[in-house]
Amino acid sequence: MTDTTPAVREIGIIMNGASGRMGYRQHLVRSILAIRDEGGFELSDGTKVTVRPLLVGRSEAKLAELAQRHGIEDYTTDLDAALADPKWEIYADFLVTKARATALRKAIAAGKTIYTEKPTAESLEEAIELAQLAKDAGVKAGVVHDKLYLPGLQKAKRLIDSGFFGRILSVRGEFGYWVFEGDWQPAQRPSWNYRVEDGGGIIVDMFPHWNYVLENLFGKVNTVYTQASIHIPDRWDENGEHYTTTAEDAAYGVFELEGGAIAQINSSWTTRVNRDELVEFHIDGTHGSAVVGLFGARIQPRNATPKPVWNPDLEDTIDYDATWQKVPNNDVFLNGFRQQWQEFLESYVTGTDYPFDLLAGARGMQLAQAGLESNSTGAKVALDEIVLN
């Protein structure tokens, strides 16, 4: 009798920084542990891929508590020993930006496959250096591009691929929410986000995201003009201690894209939300428009567009919201972080090329650095193509 049980491939993953906010919620709980607890996922050839995490951090007590809470057998404070053990095939990095490049260098030197959050480094030069080191060492790498996997942006991709928009003219993005100062209400973001000396600032935090969203959906970014600001100069940290903000908490960017479209994206931790979702993109094209967010998407085709007439003396009777049509889900969407993890693991197991590598990560840092330069000089900054040796 033929055994039809699928082959199972267990992959050991070093998870450095999994006790942090993003590393814990999105990467550990909603991605790696979700895959493990469901017994893995199946590849097209029938192979089942599952995962075994190794938690790495500075506090053994914290790691032990986390491991016990989630039934994880392996944890350590010794990153070097973990990298030296061939049982752990992939190094995953969720550290604060300031600590990331040093750890990635160690993982590259150890020959580990890498999966990392962004930005991949604190400067463009360092990000390019890491991409070059990985290429020279033959190390496969993946960089988190989570927003491409949001249901709303996946719907936008379908609309683009179907030709719904015709020629895309512009993209207007609104991202952000009010982050409390920390005096009478605890802040929702770590205090290091507001100190440039600790790698903080909304440009470094968000422009790498905007780069991959723009280049993968609408076109490569050719130039950027940015105006940034420290709107809230006084904040209070996790211990209730006052500190002075040194990193920008809002940035207003205009991006010229390959193909002629213009994107304008406002990123702010000092805005009160009056929209359906915390991030929304309004896309205008010759044949139709769409507004997409984290989950939702609404469209207005050319032949269903109302005809407003400007007359400030009369009340406008058009219900503009009612003229938009909701895009149905028509699919079951995984958590975006988990979906990308599964695609990267499949690429690793099958040995196929992976597009969102350290070079893609360097392009994200390039846009962030250009945004900082534009804010400093007041000039529009062009982005040159990055080519590895």
Secondary structure, DSSP 8 states (H G I E B T S, - for coil): -------EEEEEEEEETTTSHHIIIIIIIIIIHHHHHTT-EE-TTS-EEEEEEEEE-S-HHHHHHHHHHHT--EEES-HHHHHH-TTEEEEEE---HHHHHHHHHHHHHTT-EEEE-S-SSSSHHHHHHHHHHHHHHT--EEE--GGGGSHHHHHHHHHHHHTTTSSEEEEEEEEE-B---SSSS--SS-GGGG-GGGT--HHHHHHHHHHHHHHHHT--EEEEEEEEE----EEE-TTS-EEE--S-SEEEEEEEETTS-EEEEEEESB----SSSSEEEEEEESSEEEEE-SS-EEEEEGGG-------TTS-----GGGG-EE----S----HHHHHHHHHHHHHHHT---SSSHHHHHHHHHHHHHHHHHHHH-S-EE-------
